[in-house]
Amino acid sequence: MATATPPAPTTGPAAPPEVQHVTQYLDPSLIVRDACNARETDPAPDDKLINSVKTLGVQEPISVRPLGDGTYGAFKGWRRAQAAQIANDTAADEQREQRPIPAFVHGELVGQDDWTRFLSLVENDHREGMDARDTLKAAELSLVGMDEVQRKVAAKALGLGRKAAQQVKRAQKLTDAELRRASAGGMDLEQTAQLAEVSEIRNAERRLLAALARDQEEGKGGRGHWDQEINALHAEMADNTKRDAALQALKDADIPVLHSVYSYNHLPEKDRPRPLSELMTNLGNTLTEEAHKGCAGHSARLDDEHQPVWHCMEPAKYGHKVRPEARQPKNKLSEKERAERANTVARNRAWKAARTMRQNYITALARSSKALPEAARVFAQTTLVTMPFFYAAFTDKNTVKEIAPYLGITADSYDEAVEAITALPKSKTAHVMFAQVAAAYEYALRENKAWASLHPKTAQWLLLLEELGKADNGVYVLSEVEADAVASHRPKQKKTGAK
């Protein structure tokens, strides 16, 4: 006689609790506020609500769970439960019938604080718009308390991504006002978390909201403008961090930091600080940093890359000779020239930052499992056939190792790169061709000052990427400095209309 064998016990994370709530009518005095209510602060019931409860009672059930001491914790509808308690107290005084309150009793949530908070968040947010900070805090506490399987289910239910738990934690660093503006501007959770990461940069919020608005105006669902702006802000943060570290290193070494060169223009020429490259020893030798360290005038100024340029604060006082070629006073820069120089430095940095976004997009295209866009295939094939002038420079100084990263391949040697690329399937042939062409163009654009004089051929490369990004629902757009650089190379618009 065959017998049924019970299934073996399974191990691993528990599934989300199955909803088994029961609708009951409860005495309002038995209902207390659940500690896992997603709303951190509930407004007290006003006279209008209390009078409504007196007249009509509580019609919509509230959500509660048994607490084990005979009471029920309200995680949705606590304000209505309070109003019902007040109304019943009045009824008792006036010798009228007291009314019970309808409630969904969630027995399955006993001891399940994370899921209680999660359901509270969903119910409160869906029925009555919650405060942004309450929403974030409830989401974080819900997701953090769950295992990986439960977290995935809950995040999907809330319309959040895989990294939601970390994102809500970062987003909570924003002020209430910042959270309200982010929500009103249409930022999702990931974007709000990204705003929190760069909020220390001046005008970061304004810049990101403007970028988001541009994406929304294009109506393609992409976030190309947002990605460019957040990338630029991260680059600025990295630059500020580098500068702060350089200043701290000089401070730790007790080396004075000189102000801008223009702040010393009021001093006589002989009393102005000079870089060591303009000075020499009494015997005419180069005055190095090592040789100058013991001088009381040893100091530094940071250059545009935040590297120290060693100076002597008072060369004449400390007996240093000025090199003959440095004796002639330099032409002072005008205000216009200073502004132009500052603009050049800013554009160099912006071009460097934009390169990261551009190459990330190129890599995404080359690594994609989808067919290469036809425009990209035609462009790459045309480049290989026509061999533009810069292609020889690339092939002369670079190898297949520079092509491999665009295909998502990490190789320590030439042979490893060749082996990995040739092992790719036939369906990736066009992608390999595109990656090779991309590496050549990016090599031609490697200098931070390349924006200043784009060749028509390299401008066509940027315009191709712009076209591909727009066709892909706006996932990639050119940065401001790139758009300025290609402006003069855009095809002329044909005039239409009657003369």
C-alpha positions as CSV (number, residue, x, y, z in Angstrom):
1,M,0.0,0.0,0.0
2,A,1.5,3.3,-1.1
3,T,1.7,6.1,1.4
4,A,2.2,9.7,0.8
5,T,5.5,11.1,1.8
6,P,5.4,14.5,3.5
7,P,7.6,17.0,1.7
8,A,11.0,17.6,3.2
9,P,11.3,20.8,5.2
10,T,12.8,23.6,3.3
11,T,15.3,26.1,4.5
12,G,16.1,29.6,3.5
13,P,14.3,33.0,3.9
14,A,10.7,33.0,4.8
15,A,8.1,34.2,2.3
16,P,6.1,37.3,2.9
17,P,3.2,36.7,5.4
18,E,0.0,35.6,3.7
19,V,-2.8,38.1,4.2
20,Q,-5.4,36.6,6.4
21,H,-7.1,39.7,7.9
22,V,-10.5,39.4,9.5
23,T,-13.1,42.2,9.6
24,Q,-14.4,42.8,13.2
25,Y,-16.2,45.5,15.1
26,L,-14.1,46.6,18.0
27,D,-14.5,48.9,21.1
28,P,-12.5,52.0,20.2
29,S,-11.0,51.9,23.8
30,L,-9.2,48.7,22.9
31,I,-7.3,50.3,20.0
32,V,-3.9,52.0,20.5
33,R,-1.4,53.5,18.1
34,D,0.9,50.8,16.6
35,A,4.6,51.6,17.1
36,C,5.0,50.5,13.4
37,N,2.7,53.1,12.0
38,A,4.4,54.5,8.9
39,R,3.3,58.0,9.9
40,E,5.7,59.3,12.5
41,T,3.2,62.0,13.5
42,D,-0.6,61.8,13.2
43,P,-2.5,65.0,13.5
44,A,-5.0,65.1,16.4
45,P,-8.6,64.5,15.3
46,D,-10.3,67.9,14.7
47,D,-13.8,68.9,15.6
48,K,-15.1,68.2,12.1
49,L,-13.9,64.6,12.2
50,I,-15.2,64.0,15.7
51,N,-18.6,65.4,14.8
52,S,-18.6,63.2,11.6
53,V,-17.9,60.1,13.7
54,K,-20.6,61.1,16.2
55,T,-23.1,61.3,13.4
56,L,-22.1,58.6,11.0
57,G,-19.6,56.5,12.9
58,V,-16.5,55.1,11.3
59,Q,-17.4,53.7,7.9
60,E,-14.1,52.8,6.4
61,P,-12.4,49.9,8.3
62,I,-9.0,50.7,9.9
63,S,-6.1,48.3,9.9
64,V,-5.0,46.8,13.3
65,R,-3.1,43.8,14.6
66,P,-3.5,42.0,18.0
67,L,-0.8,43.1,20.5
68,G,-1.3,40.2,23.0
69,D,-2.6,42.3,25.9
70,G,-6.1,42.5,24.8
71,T,-5.5,45.7,22.7
72,Y,-5.1,46.2,19.0
73,G,-2.4,48.3,17.4
74,A,-3.6,50.6,14.7
75,F,-1.2,51.0,11.8
76,K,-3.7,52.7,9.5
77,G,-6.6,54.8,10.7
78,W,-5.4,55.8,14.2
79,R,-6.8,59.3,13.9
80,R,-10.3,57.9,13.2
81,A,-9.9,55.5,16.1
82,Q,-9.1,58.5,18.4
83,A,-12.2,60.3,17.1
84,A,-14.3,57.3,17.8
85,Q,-13.0,57.1,21.4
86,I,-13.8,60.8,21.9
87,A,-17.3,60.3,20.4
88,N,-18.0,57.3,22.6
89,D,-16.9,59.1,25.7
90,T,-19.4,61.8,24.8
91,A,-22.0,59.2,24.2
92,A,-21.5,57.6,27.6
93,D,-21.8,61.0,29.3
94,E,-25.0,61.7,27.4
95,Q,-26.3,58.1,28.0
96,R,-26.4,57.3,24.3
97,E,-25.4,54.0,22.6
98,Q,-21.6,53.6,22.1
99,R,-20.6,52.5,18.6
100,P,-18.0,49.9,17.8
101,I,-15.4,50.6,15.0
102,P,-14.9,48.4,11.9
103,A,-11.4,47.1,11.7
104,F,-9.3,44.8,9.5
105,V,-7.6,42.6,12.2
106,H,-4.3,41.3,10.7
107,G,-3.6,38.3,12.9
108,E,-0.8,37.2,10.5
109,L,1.2,40.4,11.4
110,V,1.7,39.5,15.0
111,G,5.4,39.8,15.6
112,Q,6.0,40.9,12.0
113,D,7.1,44.5,12.5
114,D,8.8,44.9,9.1
115,W,5.7,43.8,7.2
116,T,3.4,45.8,9.5
117,R,5.4,48.9,8.7
118,F,5.4,48.0,5.0
119,L,1.6,47.6,4.8
120,S,1.2,50.8,6.8
121,L,3.3,52.6,4.3
122,V,1.4,51.2,1.3
123,E,-2.1,52.0,2.9
124,N,-1.2,55.4,4.2
125,D,0.6,56.5,1.0
126,H,-2.2,55.2,-1.3
127,R,-5.1,56.6,0.6
128,E,-3.7,59.8,2.0
129,G,-0.5,61.4,0.7
130,M,2.2,61.0,3.3
131,D,4.9,63.3,4.3
132,A,8.0,62.6,2.2
133,R,10.2,61.9,5.2
134,D,7.7,59.5,6.8
135,T,7.5,57.7,3.5
136,L,11.3,57.4,3.3
137,K,11.7,56.3,6.9
138,A,9.0,53.7,6.8
139,A,10.4,52.3,3.6
140,E,13.9,52.1,5.0
141,L,12.7,50.4,8.3
142,S,10.5,48.0,6.4
143,L,13.1,46.9,3.9
144,V,16.0,46.7,6.3
145,G,14.1,44.3,8.5
146,M,13.4,41.9,5.7
147,D,15.5,39.2,4.2
148,E,16.6,39.3,0.6
149,V,13.6,37.5,-0.8
150,Q,11.1,39.5,1.1
151,R,12.9,42.8,0.3
152,K,12.6,42.0,-3.4
153,V,8.9,41.4,-3.2
154,A,8.3,44.5,-1.1
155,A,10.5,46.8,-3.3
156,K,8.6,45.6,-6.4
157,A,5.3,46.3,-4.7
158,L,6.5,49.8,-3.9
159,G,7.8,50.3,-7.4
160,L,11.4,50.6,-6.2
161,G,14.6,49.1,-7.5
162,R,17.0,46.5,-6.1
163,K,19.0,49.1,-4.2
164,A,16.0,50.7,-2.6
165,A,17.1,50.1,1.0
166,Q,20.4,51.9,0.5
167,Q,18.7,54.7,-1.5
168,V,16.1,55.6,1.1
169,K,18.8,55.8,3.7
170,R,20.8,58.2,1.6
171,A,17.7,60.2,0.7
172,Q,16.9,60.8,4.3
173,K,20.0,63.1,4.6
174,L,18.0,65.8,2.8
175,T,16.0,68.4,4.7
176,D,12.2,68.3,4.7
177,A,12.1,71.2,2.3
178,E,14.5,69.6,0.0
179,L,12.5,66.4,0.0
180,R,9.3,68.3,-0.8
181,R,10.9,70.1,-3.7
182,A,12.4,66.8,-5.0
183,S,9.1,65.1,-4.9
184,A,7.3,68.1,-6.5
185,G,9.9,68.2,-9.2
186,G,9.2,64.6,-10.1
187,M,12.4,62.9,-8.7
188,D,12.1,59.2,-8.1
189,L,13.8,57.5,-5.2
190,E,17.0,56.8,-7.0
191,Q,17.3,60.5,-8.1
192,T,16.4,61.7,-4.6
193,A,19.2,59.6,-3.2
194,Q,21.6,60.9,-5.9
195,L,20.6,64.5,-5.0
196,A,21.5,63.7,-1.4
197,E,25.0,62.5,-2.5
198,V,25.8,65.8,-4.1
199,S,23.8,68.3,-2.0
200,E,27.0,69.9,-0.7
201,I,27.7,71.3,-4.1
202,R,26.3,74.8,-4.5
203,N,23.1,74.9,-6.6
204,A,23.1,71.1,-7.0
205,E,19.4,70.9,-6.4
206,R,18.6,73.7,-8.9
207,R,20.8,72.1,-11.6
208,L,19.3,68.7,-11.2
209,L,15.8,69.9,-11.2
210,A,16.5,71.8,-14.4
211,A,18.1,68.7,-16.0
212,L,15.1,66.6,-14.9
213,A,12.8,69.1,-16.5
214,R,14.6,68.9,-19.8
215,D,14.3,65.1,-19.8
216,Q,10.6,65.5,-19.0
217,E,10.1,68.0,-21.8
218,E,11.6,65.7,-24.3
219,G,9.0,63.1,-23.2
220,K,11.0,60.0,-24.1
221,G,11.3,58.6,-20.7
222,G,15.1,58.8,-20.7
223,R,17.3,60.6,-18.2
224,G,20.2,61.7,-20.4
225,H,20.3,65.3,-19.1
226,W,20.0,64.1,-15.5
227,D,22.8,61.6,-15.9
228,Q,25.1,64.3,-17.5
229,E,24.3,66.7,-14.6
230,I,24.8,64.2,-11.8
231,N,28.1,63.1,-13.5
232,A,29.3,66.7,-13.6
233,L,28.4,67.2,-9.9
234,H,30.2,64.1,-8.9
235,A,33.2,65.4,-10.9
236,E,33.1,68.7,-9.0
237,M,32.9,66.9,-5.7
238,A,35.9,64.8,-6.6
239,D,37.8,68.0,-7.6
240,N,36.9,69.7,-4.3
241,T,38.0,66.6,-2.4
242,K,41.3,66.6,-4.3
243,R,41.8,70.3,-3.5
244,D,40.9,69.9,0.2
245,A,43.4,67.0,0.5
246,A,46.2,69.0,-1.1
247,L,45.5,71.9,1.2
248,Q,45.4,69.6,4.2
249,A,48.7,68.0,3.2
250,L,50.4,71.4,3.0
251,K,48.8,72.4,6.4
252,D,50.1,69.2,8.0
253,A,53.6,69.9,6.7
254,D,53.4,73.5,8.1
255,I,53.8,75.0,4.6
256,P,52.1,78.3,4.0
257,V,49.7,78.4,1.1
258,L,49.9,81.5,-1.1
259,H,46.8,83.2,-2.4
260,S,46.1,84.0,-6.0
261,V,49.0,85.6,-7.9
262,Y,46.8,88.6,-8.5
263,S,46.6,89.4,-4.7
264,Y,50.3,90.3,-4.7
265,N,50.2,92.9,-7.6
266,H,50.2,95.8,-5.1
267,L,53.7,94.8,-3.9
268,P,56.9,96.0,-5.6
269,E,58.3,93.5,-8.1
270,K,61.3,92.5,-5.8
271,D,59.0,91.8,-2.8
272,R,56.6,89.5,-4.6
273,P,56.5,85.7,-4.1
274,R,58.2,83.8,-6.9
275,P,58.1,80.2,-8.0
276,L,61.3,78.3,-7.5
277,S,61.6,77.9,-11.3
278,E,62.3,81.6,-11.5
279,L,65.0,81.5,-8.8
280,M,68.5,80.2,-8.5
281,T,71.3,79.7,-5.9
282,N,74.2,82.1,-5.5
283,L,76.2,79.8,-7.8
284,G,73.5,79.8,-10.5
285,N,72.1,76.4,-9.8
286,T,68.5,75.4,-10.0
287,L,66.7,76.0,-6.7
288,T,64.8,72.7,-6.0
289,E,62.1,72.0,-3.5
290,E,64.5,69.9,-1.5
291,A,67.1,72.6,-1.4
292,H,64.6,75.2,-0.5
293,K,62.8,73.4,2.3
294,G,64.9,75.0,5.0
295,C,64.1,78.5,3.9
296,A,61.8,80.5,6.0
297,G,60.0,81.7,2.9
298,H,59.2,78.2,1.7
299,S,55.6,78.2,0.5
300,A,53.3,76.8,-2.2
301,R,50.5,77.7,-4.5
302,L,48.1,75.1,-5.9
303,D,47.8,75.0,-9.7
304,D,44.7,74.2,-11.7
305,E,45.1,70.4,-11.0
306,H,45.7,71.1,-7.3
307,Q,49.4,70.2,-7.4
308,P,51.7,72.3,-5.3
309,V,53.9,74.9,-7.1
310,W,56.8,75.7,-4.8
311,H,57.5,79.3,-4.1
312,C,59.6,81.6,-1.9
313,M,57.4,84.2,-0.2
314,E,60.2,86.9,-0.2
315,P,63.1,86.0,-2.4
316,A,65.1,89.2,-1.9
317,K,64.8,89.0,1.9
318,Y,66.1,85.4,1.9
319,G,69.0,86.0,-0.5
320,H,67.7,84.2,-3.6
321,K,68.8,85.4,-7.0
322,V,66.2,85.9,-9.8
323,R,67.0,84.2,-13.1
324,P,67.9,86.8,-15.8
325,E,65.0,85.6,-18.0
326,A,62.6,86.0,-15.2
327,R,63.6,89.6,-14.4
328,Q,61.4,91.2,-17.0
329,P,58.0,92.0,-15.4
330,K,55.3,89.8,-16.9
331,N,52.4,91.4,-18.7
332,K,49.5,91.6,-16.3
333,L,46.3,89.9,-17.4
334,S,43.2,92.0,-17.9
335,E,39.9,91.2,-16.3
336,K,38.7,89.9,-19.6
337,E,41.8,87.7,-20.0
338,R,41.4,86.4,-16.5
339,A,37.8,85.5,-17.1
340,E,38.7,83.7,-20.4
341,R,41.4,81.7,-18.6
342,A,38.9,80.7,-15.8
343,N,36.4,79.7,-18.5
344,T,39.1,77.5,-20.2
345,V,40.0,75.8,-17.0
346,A,36.2,75.1,-16.3
347,R,35.7,73.7,-19.8
348,N,38.8,71.5,-19.6
349,R,37.3,70.0,-16.4
350,A,33.9,69.6,-17.9
351,W,35.3,67.9,-21.0
352,K,37.2,65.4,-18.8
353,A,34.0,64.7,-16.8
354,A,31.9,64.3,-19.9
355,R,34.3,61.7,-21.2
356,T,33.3,59.3,-18.5
357,M,29.6,59.5,-19.5
358,R,30.4,59.2,-23.2
359,Q,32.6,56.2,-22.8
360,N,30.0,54.5,-20.5
361,Y,27.4,54.9,-23.2
362,I,29.8,53.6,-25.9
363,T,30.5,50.6,-23.7
364,A,26.8,49.9,-23.2
365,L,26.3,49.9,-27.0
366,A,29.3,47.6,-27.7
367,R,28.4,45.2,-24.9
368,S,24.7,45.1,-25.7
369,S,23.1,41.7,-26.5
370,K,20.9,43.5,-29.0
371,A,21.9,44.1,-32.6
372,L,24.0,47.2,-33.1
373,P,22.0,50.2,-34.3
374,E,22.2,50.5,-38.1
375,A,23.5,54.1,-37.9
376,A,26.4,52.9,-35.6
377,R,27.2,50.0,-37.9
378,V,27.3,52.2,-41.0
379,F,29.4,54.8,-39.3
380,A,31.9,52.2,-38.0
381,Q,32.2,50.5,-41.4
382,T,32.7,53.8,-43.2
383,T,35.4,54.8,-40.8
384,L,37.3,51.5,-41.4
385,V,37.0,52.0,-45.2
386,T,38.0,55.7,-45.3
387,M,40.7,55.5,-42.6
388,P,40.6,59.1,-41.3
389,F,43.8,60.9,-40.5
390,F,43.8,60.1,-36.8
391,Y,43.3,56.4,-37.2
392,A,47.0,55.8,-38.0
393,A,48.0,57.6,-34.8
394,F,45.8,55.3,-32.8
395,T,47.0,52.1,-34.4
396,D,50.6,53.2,-34.1
397,K,50.5,53.8,-30.4
398,N,47.7,51.5,-29.1
399,T,46.8,47.9,-29.2
400,V,43.8,45.6,-28.8
401,K,44.1,46.1,-25.1
402,E,42.5,49.6,-25.6
403,I,39.6,48.1,-27.5
404,A,38.8,45.4,-25.0
405,P,37.3,47.6,-22.3
406,Y,34.6,48.9,-24.6
407,L,33.5,45.2,-25.0
408,G,33.4,44.7,-21.3
409,I,36.6,42.6,-21.4
410,T,39.4,42.9,-18.8
411,A,42.7,41.7,-20.1
412,D,46.1,41.9,-18.5
413,S,48.1,41.3,-21.8
414,Y,47.8,41.7,-25.5
415,D,47.4,37.9,-26.0
416,E,44.6,37.7,-23.4
417,A,42.7,40.6,-25.1
418,V,43.1,39.0,-28.6
419,E,41.9,35.6,-27.3
420,A,38.9,37.1,-25.5
421,I,37.8,39.2,-28.4
422,T,38.2,36.5,-31.0
423,A,36.2,34.2,-28.8
424,L,33.1,36.4,-29.1
425,P,30.3,34.9,-31.2
426,K,29.6,35.8,-34.9
427,S,26.6,37.9,-33.8
428,K,29.0,40.3,-32.1
429,T,31.2,41.1,-35.1
430,A,29.5,44.5,-35.7
431,H,30.0,45.3,-32.0
432,V,33.7,44.5,-32.2
433,M,34.1,46.7,-35.3
434,F,32.2,49.5,-33.4
435,A,34.4,49.1,-30.3
436,Q,37.6,49.4,-32.4
437,V,36.3,52.6,-34.2
438,A,35.2,54.0,-30.8
439,A,38.6,53.5,-29.3
440,A,40.2,55.3,-32.2
441,Y,37.9,58.3,-31.9
442,E,38.2,58.5,-28.2
443,Y,41.9,58.5,-28.5
444,A,41.7,61.5,-30.8
445,L,39.5,63.2,-28.2
446,R,41.7,62.3,-25.2
447,E,43.1,65.7,-24.4
448,N,41.1,67.8,-21.9
449,K,41.4,70.8,-24.3
450,A,40.1,68.9,-27.3
451,W,36.8,70.9,-27.1
452,A,38.6,74.0,-28.3
453,S,39.2,72.9,-31.8
454,L,37.2,69.8,-32.9
455,H,38.0,68.4,-36.3
456,P,34.9,67.8,-38.5
457,K,35.6,64.0,-38.3
458,T,35.6,63.9,-34.5
459,A,32.6,66.2,-34.4
460,Q,30.7,63.6,-36.5
461,W,31.5,61.0,-33.9
462,L,29.9,63.1,-31.1
463,L,26.9,63.9,-33.3
464,L,26.4,60.1,-34.0
465,L,26.4,59.4,-30.3
466,E,23.8,62.1,-29.8
467,E,21.7,60.7,-32.5
468,L,21.9,57.2,-31.1
469,G,21.0,58.4,-27.6
470,K,17.9,60.3,-28.8
471,A,16.8,57.2,-30.8
472,D,17.2,55.1,-27.6
473,N,14.5,57.1,-25.7
474,G,16.9,59.8,-24.6
475,V,19.1,57.6,-22.5
476,Y,22.2,59.7,-23.6
477,V,22.6,63.4,-24.5
478,L,25.7,65.5,-25.1
479,S,27.0,67.5,-22.2
480,E,27.0,71.3,-22.4
481,V,30.7,71.5,-23.3
482,E,30.3,68.8,-26.0
483,A,27.2,70.5,-27.4
484,D,29.1,73.8,-27.6
485,A,32.0,72.1,-29.3
486,V,29.9,70.5,-32.1
487,A,27.6,73.5,-32.6
488,S,29.5,74.8,-35.6
489,H,29.6,71.3,-37.2
490,R,25.9,70.6,-37.1
491,P,24.3,70.2,-40.5
492,K,22.7,73.4,-41.7
493,Q,18.9,73.4,-41.4
494,K,17.1,73.9,-44.7
495,K,14.8,76.8,-44.9
496,T,11.2,75.9,-45.7
497,G,8.1,77.9,-46.4
498,A,6.9,80.3,-49.0
499,K,9.2,83.1,-50.1
